[in-house]
Amino acid sequence: MKYIIIGLGNYGHVLAEELSALGHEVIGVDNSPSRVDNVKEKIATAFVIDATDEQALSVLPLNGVDIVIVAIGENFGASIRVVALLKQKNVRRIYARAIDSVHRSVLEAFGLERILTPEEDAARGLVRKLEFGADIETFRVSPTYYVLKFNVPEKFVGYTVNELNLDQDFHLKLLALKRAETLKNCLGISFTEHDVVNVLPEDDQIQVGDQLVCYGRYRDFQKFWKAL
């Protein structure tokens, strides 16, 4: 896919670099020459452009890419003006970063495809890890419901999935079990990779290193974790 990322600060820089590493074509844009220099060797193209200038913005292939991402965060006015100019130029798919609730509310008025809240998402993720005291990945479905992926607690090892009684005891729905497998790379170095077990025999026991993916209310996850 092809992306234009406007704003190459910490967030935009990492976004551009990671997308490019995955094989996507990325065009980076910033009004800071030093920020452009820091990323230009790692992405397809980078421009020193003041994106708040309508004429300068017109040099970009705005309708020749799949998604335009406005990664500007700190400069509220610049962020809103760039989004407004993109809408004026009929850019179809726009993602924009919001740094607080007011910023988000203004961006919502534009009817964008997606509003990004990296600081808020990172804070929520840290709260989950601090609260559960474990390496947990979360996906917030709604303010009440979540999907959580976590390594199986030691006390689960040796039980079958049905014996856990997650649904009956905690109202949590098991979506998947991921089993750890030790592989070796081309250098002979061992690493662990998890893969979904699609067919799990009834008598198959949970093993050390397995991961569970569950869905349910957040308060039920709290009760479940306290019961361990």
Solvent accessible surface area in square Angstrom, and as a share of the most:
residue,aa,sasa,rsa
1,M,105,0.47
2,K,91,0.38
3,Y,20,0.08
4,I,0,0.00
5,I,0,0.00
6,I,3,0.01
7,G,8,0.08
8,L,3,0.01
9,G,22,0.21
10,N,139,0.71
11,Y,52,0.20
12,G,0,0.00
13,H,39,0.18
14,V,87,0.50
15,L,42,0.21
16,A,0,0.00
17,E,57,0.25
18,E,100,0.45
19,L,28,0.14
20,S,25,0.16
21,A,85,0.66
22,L,135,0.67
23,G,67,0.64
24,H,50,0.22
25,E,75,0.34
26,V,0,0.00
27,I,16,0.08
28,G,0,0.00
29,V,0,0.00
30,D,9,0.05
31,N,102,0.52
32,S,27,0.17
33,P,83,0.52
34,S,68,0.44
35,R,109,0.40
36,V,6,0.04
37,D,77,0.40
38,N,95,0.49
39,V,0,0.00
40,K,93,0.39
41,E,147,0.66
42,K,100,0.42
43,I,14,0.07
44,A,62,0.48
45,T,53,0.31
46,A,23,0.18
47,F,72,0.30
48,V,80,0.46
49,I,20,0.10
50,D,66,0.34
51,A,8,0.06
52,T,33,0.19
53,D,62,0.32
54,E,72,0.32
55,Q,151,0.67
56,A,28,0.21
57,L,0,0.00
58,S,63,0.40
59,V,101,0.58
60,L,9,0.05
61,P,63,0.40
62,L,11,0.06
63,N,105,0.54
64,G,48,0.46
65,V,16,0.09
66,D,52,0.27
67,I,10,0.05
68,V,1,0.00
69,I,7,0.04
70,V,0,0.00
71,A,3,0.02
72,I,30,0.15
73,G,1,0.01
74,E,139,0.63
75,N,88,0.45
76,F,80,0.33
77,G,45,0.43
78,A,16,0.12
79,S,0,0.00
80,I,30,0.15
81,R,121,0.44
82,V,0,0.00
83,V,0,0.00
84,A,39,0.30
85,L,9,0.04
86,L,0,0.00
87,K,78,0.33
88,Q,119,0.53
89,K,48,0.20
90,N,118,0.60
91,V,9,0.05
92,R,187,0.68
93,R,74,0.27
94,I,3,0.01
95,Y,35,0.13
96,A,0,0.00
97,R,20,0.07
98,A,2,0.02
99,I,67,0.34
100,D,76,0.39
101,S,85,0.55
102,V,96,0.55
103,H,0,0.00
104,R,91,0.33
105,S,67,0.43
106,V,52,0.30
107,L,0,0.00
108,E,90,0.41
109,A,92,0.71
110,F,53,0.22
111,G,59,0.57
112,L,25,0.12
113,E,90,0.40
114,R,141,0.51
115,I,28,0.14
116,L,25,0.12
117,T,16,0.09
118,P,30,0.19
119,E,79,0.36
120,E,77,0.34
121,D,80,0.42
122,A,68,0.53
123,A,54,0.42
124,R,75,0.27
125,G,24,0.23
126,L,101,0.50
127,V,74,0.43
128,R,23,0.09
129,K,87,0.37
130,L,129,0.64
131,E,83,0.37
132,F,11,0.05
133,G,68,0.65
134,A,38,0.29
135,D,100,0.52
136,I,3,0.02
137,E,103,0.46
138,T,47,0.27
139,F,132,0.55
140,R,96,0.35
141,V,74,0.43
142,S,39,0.25
143,P,105,0.66
144,T,65,0.38
145,Y,81,0.31
146,Y,10,0.04
147,V,32,0.18
148,L,0,0.00
149,K,45,0.19
150,F,3,0.01
151,N,78,0.40
152,V,15,0.09
153,P,24,0.15
154,E,159,0.71
155,K,115,0.49
156,F,19,0.08
157,V,54,0.31
158,G,33,0.32
159,Y,108,0.41
160,T,20,0.12
161,V,31,0.18
162,N,103,0.53
163,E,95,0.43
164,L,18,0.09
165,N,65,0.34
166,L,11,0.05
167,D,95,0.49
168,Q,143,0.64
169,D,79,0.41
170,F,44,0.18
171,H,116,0.52
172,L,0,0.00
173,K,119,0.51
174,L,52,0.26
175,L,88,0.44
176,A,24,0.19
177,L,7,0.04
178,K,41,0.17
179,R,45,0.16
180,A,33,0.25
181,E,95,0.43
182,T,98,0.57
183,L,59,0.29
184,K,145,0.61
185,N,60,0.31
186,C,133,0.80
187,L,140,0.70
188,G,43,0.41
189,I,102,0.52
190,S,62,0.40
191,F,84,0.35
192,T,82,0.48
193,E,91,0.41
194,H,54,0.24
195,D,96,0.50
196,V,65,0.37
197,V,37,0.21
198,N,136,0.70
199,V,130,0.75
200,L,52,0.26
201,P,74,0.47
202,E,144,0.64
203,D,113,0.59
204,D,34,0.18
205,Q,103,0.46
206,I,4,0.02
207,Q,88,0.39
208,V,122,0.70
209,G,29,0.28
210,D,1,0.01
211,Q,25,0.11
212,L,0,0.00
213,V,24,0.14
214,C,0,0.00
215,Y,72,0.27
216,G,3,0.03
217,R,63,0.23
218,Y,34,0.13
219,R,135,0.49
220,D,3,0.01
221,F,1,0.00
222,Q,52,0.23
223,K,121,0.51
224,F,2,0.01
225,W,49,0.17
226,K,170,0.72
227,A,59,0.46
228,L,66,0.33
